[in-house]
Amino acid sequence: MFRDFPQFFGPGDCLVLNDSKVFPSRLFGHRAGVFSLPVGKNNPKRRENLSGEVEVFLLQPVSDDAKTWTALVHPGRKMRVGERVRFDCAEAEVVGRGDYGERTIRFDRDGDFYEWLQTAGHVPLPPYIKRPDTGEDRERYQTVFAREAGSVAAPTAGLHFTAEILEACREAGADTAYVTLHVGLGTFQPVHGESLHSERFHITCENEAKIRSAKRVVCAGTTSVRAVESLYLGKTGETDLFIRPGFPFQRTNVMLTNFHLPESSLLMLVCAFAGREFVLDAYQHAVDAGYRFYSYGDCMLIV
């Protein structure tokens, strides 16, 4: 049981936790106004009335004022560059598009953007949770140590922890280090080719020192692993590190992780750490025993 987790710690161990916080990144609006479409040389534009609900899933800001974002938009194919979306007390324009269906969106709104999101945004619950988000989700879909807002999905291995469990780890002799990796497309989107989307991460000098001096590093979650291994590869600010079988781990000695989707980069990372056959045997045991998968599911500790 997870309550037994602290018994695996002793002096010289360092528990690494991702303190990124999920922000209300899902917005619902409506296509706004009339849009001009080019149709040919003799009749260069036609005008089309647009309406209908639009869902905008913010991924990460790309401007200093936090008003231009990369986002996923549904229905994506209908949302062309130049179209506008109207939200409660705000409007936005699609100003660009990316390789995998992303859009770049610029918001027209005065004041603190994140403050407005707290009112207008919705908790980005995973798509397999078939219900609208509630006020309770703002607390439940967070780790107890979440501090730095920026993730669009919870670092799920961290959801198992309570304040009591963390204290028990400290009493067993373990130090605690925090990393911040903001979960984005690089973590949960299906693999495309040889690379992942970049995700923002940061490790303070104090926490880096704890990780480097530890006798054994225990990473809670794949995001903590990516942050630690990116640190040792000299990456700063952003990481697109794709960990798969054959990867030479530099600092991760033990990993706590949930059960992940097939064909995902997360499962590849776990297989790289523990070996493909070993991990698939563990997954078969989980299926046979009726374990729960995904965000609110069960976890395993690989030592």
BADOVEX-224629 format. One record per residue: residue in one letter; x, y, z of N, C-alpha, C, CB in turn. Coordinates in steps of 0.001 Angstrom, whole numbers, padded with zeros to 6 digits, always signed. Glycine has a CB too. Example, Ala and Ser with C-alpha at 12.3 -4.5 7.8 and 13.67 -1.06 7.14 Angstrom:
# residues 2
a+013190-005690+007800+012300-004500+007800+013200-003300+007800+011308-004473+009046
s+012850-002250+007080+013670-001060+007140+012900+000030+007870+014084-000598+005725
This chain:
# residues 303
m+000849-001190+000000+000000+000000+000000+000885+001242+000000-000961+000005+001228
f+000367+002340-000518+001216+003516-000618+001608+004059+000754+000515+004592-001418
r+000835+003791+001767+001217+004257+003101+002549+003644+003557+000113+003919+004110
d+002979+002539+002901+004255+001905+003236+005441+002537+002512+004194+000433+002908
f+005180+003499+001648+006240+004116+000850+007417+004616+001688+005672+005261+000057
p+007207+005276+002833+008355+005809+003589+009330+004750+004077+007862+006583+004765
q+008910+003492+004173+009816+002468+004691+010980+002184+003735+009044+001184+004958
f+010904+002668+002505+011962+002447+001525+013070+003496+001624+011377+002448+000127
f+012950+004445+002568+013915+005542+002657+014861+005365+003835+013190+006872+002776
g+016018+006011+003688+016998+006057+004758+017895+007262+004581+017825+004770+004797
p+018830+007492+005502+019746+008622+005396+020529+008585+004079+020712+008629+006583
g+020695+009753+003475+021397+009851+002201+020482+009820+000996+022383+008751+002090
d+019217+009468+001208+018248+009461+000108+017696+010861-000115+017097+008472+000396
c+017314+011137-001358+016684+012414-001693+015432+012128-002518+017672+013352-002474
l+014289+012534-001992+013017+012404-002698+012807+013643-003552+011832+012206-001703
v+012643+013458-004871+012477+014575-005794+011013+014677-006196+013381+014405-007044
l+010421+015867-005985+009004+016106-006246+008845+017263-007224+008245+016399-004933
n+007899+017126-008143+007592+018202-009085+006507+019084-008475+007136+017631-010473
d+006864+020334-008172+005918+021217-007481+005087+022076-008437+006668+022116-006526
s+005054+021713-009737+004231+022470-010677+002753+022336-010317+004476+021991-012122
k+002020+023422-010520+000607+023484-010155-000256+023574-011406+000335+024684-009228
v-001337+022821-011429-002273+022860-012549-003057+024165-012500-003235+021638-012518
f-003157+024849-013635-003962+026060-013684-005217+025810-014522-003141+027240-014262
p-006277+026589-014345-007540+026351-015060-007403+026727-016539-008695+027159-014409
s-006864+025813-017321-006412+026109-018686-007455+025834-019761-005187+025313-018987
r-008620+025351-019388-009661+025051-020389-010698+026174-020403-010349+023677-020086
l-010914+026734-021591-011854+027841-021762-012933+027457-022766-011120+029118-022223
f-014143+027933-022536-015250+027701-023460-015776+029045-023943-016383+026871-022787
g-015848+029186-025265-016334+030422-025851-017136+030152-027104-015182+031351-026160
h-017355+031191-027903-018116+031066-029161-017365+031799-030272-019572+031641-029005
r-017437+031257-031443-016871+031948-032602-017565+033296-032751-017026+031094-033903
a-016780+034315-033028-017312+035679-032956-017313+036341-034326-016497+036520-031972
g-018449+036916-034687-018506+037852-035802-018488+037230-037174-017396+038778-035704
v-017990+038008-038125-017961+037645-039536-016518+037524-039967-018716+038684-040407
f-016218+036500-040747-014847+036206-041131-014724+036249-042643-014403+034837-040587
s-013667+036885-043168-013450+036993-044602-012545+035873-045094-012850+038355-044952
l-012973+035161-046147-012224+034045-046696-011821+034336-048136-013045+032755-046619
p-010560+034126-048512-010159+034293-049906-010709+033168-050760-008637+034350-050027
v-011236+033499-051979-011794+032453-052840-011241+032497-054263-013299+032575-052883
g-010453+033499-054648-009909+033531-055997-009533+034931-056431-010896+032951-056965
k-008902+035030-057627-008413+036332-058096-009542+037324-058351-007602+036154-059363
n-010600+036882-059011-011661+037808-059403-012580+038182-058248-012476+037209-060515
n-012681+037315-057299-013522+037567-056138-012677+037241-054906-014859+036711-056180
p-011770+038151-054541-010732+037794-053573-011234+037395-052196-009810+038925-053423
k-012422+037838-051811-012891+037484-050472-014390+037267-050465-012515+038569-049466
r-014820+036334-049661-016241+036215-049365-016384+036260-047855-016859+034897-049966
r-017553+036658-047386-017759+036810-045952-018715+035744-045455-018293+038213-045619
e-018352+035182-044326-019079+034037-043809-019448+034288-042348-018243+032743-043953
n-020723+034111-041993-021147+034236-040602-020705+033004-039828-022682+034424-040503
l-020104+033227-038702-019594+032123-037902-020271+032112-036537-018065+032224-037747
s-020548+030915-036053-021121+030771-034717-020738+029387-034209-022688+030971-034727
g-021175+029072-033026-020908+027755-032472-019909+027808-031337-020409+026832-033546
e-019991+026827-030450-019122+026773-029280-017711+026365-029672-019681+025802-028242
v-016739+026937-028989-015329+026639-029208-014687+026329-027855-014600+027831-029922
e-013916+025267-027811-013141+024948-026622-011681+025260-026892-013324+023465-026213
v-011064+026016-026006-009658+026385-026123-008916+025821-024914-009483+027941-026222
f-007898+025017-025206-007110+024377-024161-005725+025016-024191-007034+022810-024361
l-005478+025948-023276-004212+026672-023238-003068+025735-022858-004293+027844-022248
l-001944+025876-023549-000783+025022-023292+000339+025779-022589-000266+024436-024597
q+000828+026854-023209+001835+027659-022531+001896+029042-023158+003216+026976-022591
p+002240+030054-022339+002325+031418-022867+003551+031580-023747+002359+032440-021725
v+003429+032416-024779+004562+032666-025680+004866+034157-025762+004270+032108-027088
s+004292+034948-024856+004600+036378-024785+004799+036772-023331+003472+037231-025436
d+005565+037823-023104+005883+038248-021741+004659+038694-020961+006887+039367-021774
d+003647+039233-021668+002449+039691-020968+001429+038585-020751+001811+040815-021732
a+001775+037339-021137+000913+036158-020934-000427+036287-021642+000675+035933-019449
k-000472+037026-022748-001724+037159-023480-001683+036478-024850-002061+038621-023649
t-000522+035967-025232-000405+035143-026432+000013+033745-026012+000614+035751-027447
w-000749+032743-026467-000574+031362-026015-000566+030402-027190-001678+030974-025033
t+000133+029273-027001-000134+028123-027849-001285+027365-027192+001153+027209-028032
a-002157+026809-028008-003363+026167-027478-003842+025094-028440-004480+027207-027231
l-004622+024182-027906-005396+023273-028726-006807+023824-028813-005382+021823-028147
v-007403+023752-029988-008726+024340-030206-009650+023285-030791-008643+025578-031145
h-010852+023219-030261-011876+022306-030787-013156+023099-031085-012168+021144-029771
p-013720+023012-032317-013266+022169-033429-012074+022798-034137-014407+021934-034430
g-010958+022089-034202-009716+022647-034693-009713+022973-036170-008624+021718-034407
r-010253+022100-036992-010166+022309-038442-010916+023555-038896-010709+021098-039175
k-011926+023947-038161-012722+025110-038554-012113+026426-038085-014123+024982-038008
m-011192+026353-037153-010631+027586-036588-009383+027983-037363-010300+027406-035081
r-009563+028912-038310-008477+029354-039168-007827+030612-038614-008984+029601-040585
v-006627+030878-039104-005930+032103-038711-006784+033309-039091-004524+032188-039382
g-006958+034208-038126-007785+035395-038333-009140+035308-037657-007980+035627-039796
e-009578+034108-037308-010875+033978-036633-010766+034441-035182-011379+032513-036694
r-011916+034843-034645-011976+035335-033281-012930+034484-032457-012406+036805-033256
v-012606+034415-031167-013426+033671-030211-013805+034622-029087-012670+032407-029656
r-015076+034600-028724-015572+035471-027657-015787+034651-026388-016892+036176-028083
f-015181+035107-025291-015346+034487-023975-016059+035480-023059-013962+034057-023370
d-016300+035066-021839-016869+035959-020846-015845+037040-020506-017298+035176-019574
c-016113+038265-020879-015254+039416-020580-013921+039398-021321-014993+039478-019106
a-013844+038702-022442-012606+038696-023222-012870+038188-024630-011534+037830-022536
e-011989+038564-025558-011980+038002-026900-010567+037573-027244-012515+039018-027937
a-010443+036674-028230-009129+036218-028659-009146+036002-030161-008719+034921-027920
e-007982+036152-030787-007842+035935-032226-006824+034838-032478-007424+037238-032947
v-007127+033961-033430-006174+032950-033859-005148+033638-034762-006891+031758-034600
v-003889+033653-034329-002857+034377-035084-001824+033451-035708-002161+035368-034183
g-001912+032153-035470-000969+031218-036073-001382+029791-035821+000429+031452-035542
r-000700+028859-036498-000991+027440-036303+000303+026651-036299-001941+026913-037398
g+000299+025510-035570+001494+024692-035417+001423+023405-036202+001724+024382-033976
d+002403+022537-035972+002543+021313-036757+001531+020233-036387+003927+020770-036594
y+001104+020173-035152+000261+019078-034685-001109+019554-034225+000945+018346-033560
g-001649+020545-034940-002990+021023-034633-003046+022153-033635-003797+019914-034131
e-001903+022570-033080-001936+023692-032144-002276+024991-032879-000582+023828-031414
r-002787+025940-032131-003020+027287-032617-002298+028272-031692-004547+027599-032693
t-001877+029387-032256-001382+030498-031444-002507+031504-031321-000096+031153-032069
i-002854+031853-030096-004020+032696-029824-003594+033920-029032-005107+031907-029057
r-004075+035086-029484-003794+036346-028802-005066+036878-028171-003197+037384-029777
f-005023+037120-026848-006194+037590-026116-006225+039118-026072-006202+037014-024690
d-007427+039651-026235-007664+041091-026082-008358+041301-024743-008528+041672-027272
r-007572+041668-023760-008160+041887-022436-007174+042647-021574-008552+040544-021765
d-007669+043648-020862-006837+044412-019944-006798+043710-018590-007364+045861-019797
g-005807+044058-017805-005731+043512-016457-004909+042237-016397-007115+043249-015928
d-004843+041661-015204-004062+040454-014955-004728+039253-015615-003895+040214-013442
f-004034+038629-016555-004625+037529-017313-004875+036301-016429-003716+037153-018484
y-003926+035975-015558-004077+034791-014710-005215+034971-013703-002765+034494-013972
e-005403+036193-013259-006522+036463-012346-007848+036206-013060-006464+037926-011816
w-007941+036637-014327-009155+036371-015109-009354+034872-015330-009088+037096-016464
l-008261+034141-015565-008366+032688-015779-008959+031982-014563-006988+032096-016098
q-008651+032464-013382-009183+031820-012180-010705+031858-012154-008625+032492-010928
t-011276+032853-012812-012734+032965-012878-013306+032302-014114-013148+034417-012847
a-012668+032524-015271-013225+032061-016544-012794+030652-016914-012828+033000-017640
g-011636+030191-016402-011091+028906-016816-011678+027728-016067-009619+028910-016640
h-011503+026542-016661-011955+025289-016066-010763+024364-015838-013009+024605-016965
v-010861+023519-014826-009802+022554-014526-009691+021571-015691-010088+021798-013182
p-008485+021350-016230-008327+020460-017386-008308+018987-016982-007046+020801-018136
l-009463+018489-016565-009539+017078-016198-009197+016201-017401-010943+016732-015661
p-008602+015034-017174-008285+014137-018287-009551+013762-019063-007583+012865-017767
p-009430+013488-020366-010612+013246-021201-011398+011994-020835-010198+013151-022627
y-010770+011053-020111-011505+009839-019729-012379+010082-018501-010527+008688-019454
i-012307+011241-017886-013239+011601-016808-014422+012310-017467-012544+012523-015702
k-015528+011606-017588-016658+012064-018411-017653+012874-017600-017367+010875-019051
r-017194+014005-017100-018085+014912-016376-017472+016294-016385-018335+014426-014918
p-018282+017336-016203-017723+018684-016079-016896+018815-014796-018852+019737-016095
d-015940+019723-014805-015160+019956-013600-016011+020665-012555-013902+020777-013919
t-015639+020509-011299-016332+021144-010183-015340+021950-009352-017046+020089-009306
g-015849+022693-008401-014979+023443-007512-014041+022543-006734-015799+024264-006562
e-014493+021351-006398-013654+020414-005650-012429+019987-006450-014463+019187-005252
d-012564+019931-007792-011435+019509-008622-010259+020471-008530-011872+019378-010066
r-010501+021732-008211-009411+022700-008111-008445+022329-006985-009971+024110-007882
e-008941+021593-006006-008067+021121-004937-007632+019686-005162-008761+021244-003597
r-008546+018824-005629-008255+017401-005747-007298+017096-006894-009537+016630-005936
y-007356+017883-007972-006473+017626-009115-005185+018442-008975-007190+017967-010452
q-004626+018421-007758-003364+019065-007433-002613+018174-006451-003590+020492-006843
t-001297+018259-006481-000522+017626-005423-000561+018509-004180+000942+017375-005879
v-000284+017921-003028-000309+018699-001792+000876+019661-001713-000306+017766-000583
f+001879+019468-002595+003048+020348-002581+003101+021260-003811+004321+019516-002504
a+001988+021364-004560+001957+022219-005756+002138+023685-005372+000629+022032-006527
r+003050+024372-006091+003328+025775-005762+003416+026668-006995+004619+025873-004982
e+003985+026179-008079+004275+027017-009244+003265+026728-010356+005726+026776-009749
a+002321+027647-010600+001289+027428-011612+001885+027371-013008+000236+028527-011542
g+001396+026401-013814+001886+026311-015186+001581+025009-015892+003333+026518-015195
s+001062+024003-015182+000802+022699-015794-000632+022586-016300+001085+021585-014794
v-000791+021830-017387-002127+021560-017925-002585+020145-017576-002140+021755-019449
a-001783+019428-016814-002160+018124-016265-001351+017929-014994-001909+016952-017297
a-001925+017233-014052-001221+017019-012788-000068+016036-012981-002192+016500-011707
p+001058+016251-012287+002108+015225-012239+001596+014079-011359+003475+015815-011681
t+001046+013062-011993+000113+012159-011321+000728+011330-010193-000481+011240-012323
a+002007+010992-010269+002603+010229-009170+002555+011026-007877+004052+009845-009500
g+002558+012354-007993+002503+013197-006806+001150+013226-006132+002892+014574-007159
l+000087+012797-006838-001252+012840-006254-001415+011871-005084-002284+012531-007315
h-000535+010899-004964-000653+009914-003882-000215+010467-002530+000168+008687-004211
f+000567+011530-002530+001193+011992-001294+000225+012784-000430+002410+012840-001609
t+000407+012620+000873-000227+013468+001875+000882+014126+002690-001206+012644+002795
a+000507+015110+003461+001495+015757+004329+002101+014738+005296+000848+016925+005114
e+001281+013789+005750+001757+012776+006700+002793+011853+006062+000580+011949+007229
i+002551+011460+004802+003502+010594+004099+004835+011319+003908+002928+010149+002727
l+004768+012599+003527+005993+013367+003326+006785+013484+004624+005665+014759+002780
e+006089+013719+005711+006763+013824+007001+007394+012495+007398+005782+014282+008081
a+006719+011394+007107+007264+010072+007418+008539+009801+006613+006214+008981+007134
c+008587+010278+005363+009802+010131+004553+010957+010899+005186+009561+010624+003108
r+010676+012106+005677+011714+012913+006330+012186+012237+007616+011186+014334+006635
e+011250+011690+008373+011619+011022+009621+012470+009785+009366+010369+010637+010402
a+012303+009178+008185+013118+008016+007828+014527+008411+007415+012458+007239+006706
g+014771+009718+007277+016106+010200+006964+016262+010818+005593+017053+009101+007091
a+015200+010826+004790+015299+011340+003431+015249+012863+003392+014188+010766+002579
d+016040+013443+002508+015923+014854+002193+014866+014991+001088+017312+015463+001751
t+014348+016205+000895+013354+016456-000143+013834+017593-001027+011971+016788+000473
a+013812+017351-002344+014164+018392-003312+012987+018606-004243+015445+018013-004117
y+012774+019854-004618+011669+020191-005515+012209+020647-006870+010778+021291-004893
v+011605+020130-007917+011845+020618-009267+010521+021164-009787+012415+019485-010205
t+010594+022017-010794+009376+022535-011411+009432+022226-012900+009214+024072-011159
l+008598+021296-013344+008443+021020-014769+006960+021149-015087+008999+019589-015158
h+006635+022121-015925+005244+022378-016256+004771+021394-017319+005059+023826-016737
v+003814+020572-016935+003338+019498-017802+002584+020088-018983+002438+018515-017021
g+002985+019708-020186+002333+020172-021402+002193+019048-022403+003106+021323-022016
l+002169+019375-023680+002006+018364-024722+003116+017325-024703+001955+019023-026077
g+004323+017729-024311+005434+016790-024309+005204+015593-023418+006675+017482-023887
t+004370+015743-022400+004119+014637-021474+002994+013727-021934+003798+015176-020107
f+001889+014306-022443+000729+013438-022633+000295+013242-024078-000405+013980-021872
q+000882+013938-025045+000469+013723-026423+001128+012475-026993+000808+014941-027280
p+000451+011748-027908+001092+010593-028550+002408+010976-029203+000162+009977-029590
v+003299+010000-029306+004635+010249-029844+004551+010563-031335+005556+009033-029599
h+005239+011635-031747+005362+011996-033156+006840+011985-033519+004720+013395-033449
g+007277+010971-034239+008653+010938-034719+009668+010778-033617+008950+012173-035478
e+010751+011558-033712+011914+011365-032854+011999+012348-031695+013151+011466-033669
s+011028+013249-031552+011159+014285-030527+009839+014527-029821+011666+015584-031141
l+009918+015209-028677+008752+015614-027908+008641+017132-027923+008834+015083-026456
h+007445+017629-027624+007288+019066-027435+008111+019508-026226+005790+019442-027251
s+008654+020713-026312+009415+021244-025182+008481+021596-024036+010229+022479-025606
e+008978+021399-022829+008252+021790-021625+009176+022644-020758+007743+020535-020838
r+008601+023643-020108+009383+024549-019276+009741+023875-017949+008608+025859-019025
f+010997+024038-017532+011374+023477-016235+012419+024363-015572+011909+022035-016394
h+012515+024204-014252+013448+025016-013471+013795+024266-012191+012843+026419-013147
i+015064+024336-011817+015532+023750-010564+016414+024789-009885+016311+022397-010803
t+016085+025161-008659+016877+026172-007962+018246+025604-007587+016135+026670-006700
c+019181+026495-007304+020529+026065-006919+020500+025214-005651+021439+027284-006710
e+019629+025586-004709+019523+024829-003458+019047+023402-003717+018566+025533-002485
n+018021+023252-004559+017506+021914-004846+018470+021120-005717+016146+022007-005529
e+019155+021796-006627+020162+021111-007440+021259+020528-006554+020772+022077-008477
a+021681+021292-005566+022734+020818-004657+022287+019568-003899+023120+021927-003661
k+021022+019536-003477+020510+018352-002773+020538+017124-003685+019070+018603-002266
i+020143+017318-004942+020096+016199-005887+021501+015690-006183+019396+016620-007194
r+022442+016607-006374+023802+016200-006736+024534+015527-005578+024596+017407-007208
s+024220+015908-004343+024952+015370-003194+024321+014107-002612+025046+016417-002120
a+023126+013749-003048+022422+012595-002468+023136+011287-002794+020975+012539-002978
k+023028+010348-001874+023541+009012-002139+022629+008269-003116+023679+008222-000829
r+021308+008503-002986+020324+007857-003854+019198+008839-004144+019767+006556-003204
v+018841+008972-005435+017797+009904-005847+016535+009123-006197+018263+010765-007052
v+015443+009457-005523+014145+008811-005731+013226+009827-006387+013535+008280-004381
c+012904+009624-007655+012069+010570-008402+010605+010152-008336+012533+010663-009872
a+009761+011066-007879+008317+010826-007856+007734+011292-009181+007633+011560-006653
g+007540+010353-010109+006906+010678-011378+007876+010858-012532+006106+011908-011224
t+007366+010633-013734+008186+010762-014934+008627+012203-015170+007422+010252-016144
t+007824+013179-014724+008226+014577-014928+009442+014919-014074+007061+015531-014595
s+009493+014387-012868+010679+014599-012034+011906+013949-012666+010450+014037-010617
v+011706+012759-013241+012816+012084-013920+013327+012937-015076+012376+010693-014434
r+012412+013463-015902+012834+014268-017051+013567+015527-016605+011625+014645-017910
a+013100+016133-015515+013765+017345-015019+015173+017026-014518+012936+017993-013891
v+015305+015973-013724+016607+015605-013172+017582+015214-014284+016456+014449-012169
e+017137+014383-015209+018027+013947-016285+018363+015100-017235+017385+012794-017067
s+017419+016019-017429+017699+017203-018250+018761+018075-017584+016408+018021-018486
l+018676+018195-016250+019681+018941-015505+021070+018371-015763+019366+018919-014004
y+021196+017058-015715+022504+016419-015878+022992+016436-017324+022442+014992-015385
l+022092+016701-018262+022492+016862-019659+022767+018317-020010+021419+016308-020577
g+022675+019192-019007+023001+020589-019221+021889+021429-019803+024158+020680-020092
k+020664+020912-019810+019533+021682-020342+019043+022675-019296+018379+020742-020776
t+018606+023836-019748+018049+024850-018850+016833+025495-019510+019118+025927-018491
g+015867+025883-018696+014711+026642-019203+013637+025793-019830+015163+027635-020198
e+014002+024996-020824+013059+024105-021493+013742+022770-021767+012534+024738-022812
t+012939+021730-021843+013484+020426-022201+012557+019708-023164+013714+019575-020952
d+013151+019094-024183+012410+018221-025089+012962+016803-024997+012486+018743-026547
l+013566+016489-023851+014226+015202-023662+013247+014047-023838+014870+015136-022281
f+013568+013141-024742+012757+011967-025051+013510+010750-024524+012469+011845-026604
i+013080+010245-023372+013749+009106-022738+013076+007823-023203+013710+009220-021179
r+013852+006940-023808+013330+005677-024332+014390+004606-024132+012935+005801-025843
p+014057+003323-024367+015039+002260-024131+016386+002550-024789+014502+000937-024642
g+017437+002348-023995+018785+002669-024429+019323+003951-023829+018822+002765-025907
f+018447+004734-023177+018873+005996-022579+019767+005738-021360+017646+006844-022176
p+020926+006398-021278+021814+006213-020118+021435+007159-018975+023285+006444-020526
f+020732+006666-017977+020320+007496-016848+021547+007959-016072+019351+006724-015922
q+021540+009252-015727+022668+009854-015038+022483+009922-013523+022905+011230-015574
r+021227+010143-013063+021064+010423-011632+019856+009757-011004+020966+011889-011420
t+018906+009293-011768+017702+008677-011210+018015+007247-010776+016539+008693-012242
n+017836+006968-009477+018107+005629-008948+016847+004830-008657+018923+005736-007696
v+015784+005525-008285+014508+004880-007936+013403+005750-008537+014332+004716-006351
m+012326+005105-009008+011236+005885-009608+009881+005390-009122+011303+005814-011141
l+009060+006343-008704+007652+006094-008411+006850+006568-009619+007191+006824-007085
t+005948+005740-010126+005190+006144-011312+003842+005439-011361+005987+005844-012588
n+002879+006116-011967+001574+005497-012210+001645+004597-013446+000476+006581-012390
f+000549+003912-013738+000463+003071-014937-000036+003929-016103-000487+001839-014701
h+000685+003868-017227+000480+004806-018325-000163+004148-019546+001798+005429-018718
l-000544+005011-020497-001162+004538-021731-000165+003793-022604-001757+005702-022504
p-000618+002762-023341+000247+002107-024324+000717+003112-025378-000493+000930-025000
e+001885+002878-025920+002456+003667-027014+002727+005124-026623+001525+003630-028206
s+002779+005418-025331+003038+006780-024876+004523+006953-024559+002175+007115-023636
s+004987+008202-024581+006374+008479-024213+006621+008133-022747+006717+009956-024477
l+005577+008198-021919+005728+007890-020494+006045+006412-020290+004451+008270-019721
l+005342+005550-021001+005616+004123-020893+007010+003807-021434+004548+003310-021648
m+007424+004484-022486+008771+004278-023024+009824+004660-021988+008971+005098-024317
l+009573+005762-021258+010508+006184-020218+010627+005116-019132+010060+007519-019603
v+009498+004586-018693+009524+003567-017643+010253+002319-018131+008091+003210-017195
c+010012+001928-019388+010700+000760-019962+012202+001018-020066+010122+000417-021357
a+012593+002248-020368+014012+002587-020431+014669+002424-019066+014198+004021-020940
f+013921+002724-018018+014480+002676-016664+014560+001246-016126+013641+003535-015722
a+013509+000464-016320+013413-000838-015665+013551-002021-016611+012116-000937-014951
g+013538-001775-017915+013591-002878-018878+012201-003221-019386+014238-004116-018246
r+012091-003393-020699+010784-003560-021335+010031-004786-020807+010954-003673-022843
e+010679-005941-020778+009983-007160-020358+009553-007084-018897+010876-008380-020574
f+010429-006543-018059+010103-006396-016638+008866-005522-016449+011293-005796-015874
v+008840-004387-017166+007718-003457-017036+006438-004062-017585+008025-002147-017754
l+006509-004727-018735+005301-005327-019306+004765-006441-018414+005586-005871-020709
d+005648-007169-017719+005194-008168-016738+004456-007488-015590+006392-008984-016191
a+004972-006341-015152+004307-005589-014082+002938-005107-014541+005169-004391-013640
y+002849-004659-015786+001566-004212-016328+000583-005374-016414+001759-003576-017714
q+001053-006543-016797+000166-007695-016868-000357-008056-015485+000888-008890-017493
h+000514-007971-014485+000075-008199-013105-000987-007180-012709+001271-008126-012133
a-000773-005922-013083-001732-004865-012745-003091-005137-013384-001203-003492-013198
v-003089-005576-014635-004347-005895-015325-005035-007081-014648-004087-006207-016825
d-004266-008125-014374-004842-009333-013756-005399-009041-012367-003785-010442-013667
a-004748-008147-011633-005160-007859-010257-006205-006756-010176-003957-007474-009429
g-006537-006152-011322-007569-005113-011318-007107-003771-010804-008713-005558-010506
y-005829-003449-010992-005343-002132-010582-005989-001053-011448-003795-002059-010682
r-006022+000155-010915-006528+001293-011677-005365+001992-012394-007279+002290-010745
f-005638+002459-013598-004634+003121-014411-004884+004637-014425-004642+002552-015849
y-003924+005388-014988-004030+006809-015310-003987+007707-014068-005310+007063-016074
s-004551+008901-014178-004291+009970-013204-004654+009610-011767-005048+011195-013599
y-005828+009048-011563-006254+008711-010212-006061+007219-009934-007720+009105-010002
g-005158+006606-010660-004953+005164-010535-003880+004784-009529-004599+004592-011865
d-003482+003538-009608-002459+002997-008715-001076+003340-009251-002616+001465-008558
c-000071+003041-008425+001306+003352-008822+002207+002196-008489+001808+004629-008137
m+003426+002284-008978+004441+001279-008659+005751+001977-008317+004639+000290-009842
l+006520+001348-007459+007822+001864-007068+008877+000930-007633+007949+001994-005516
i+009744+001467-008488+010790+000667-009140+012107+000975-008452+010876+000968-010685
v+012674-000027-007759+013897+000166-006970+015045-000660-007545+013656-000215-005493
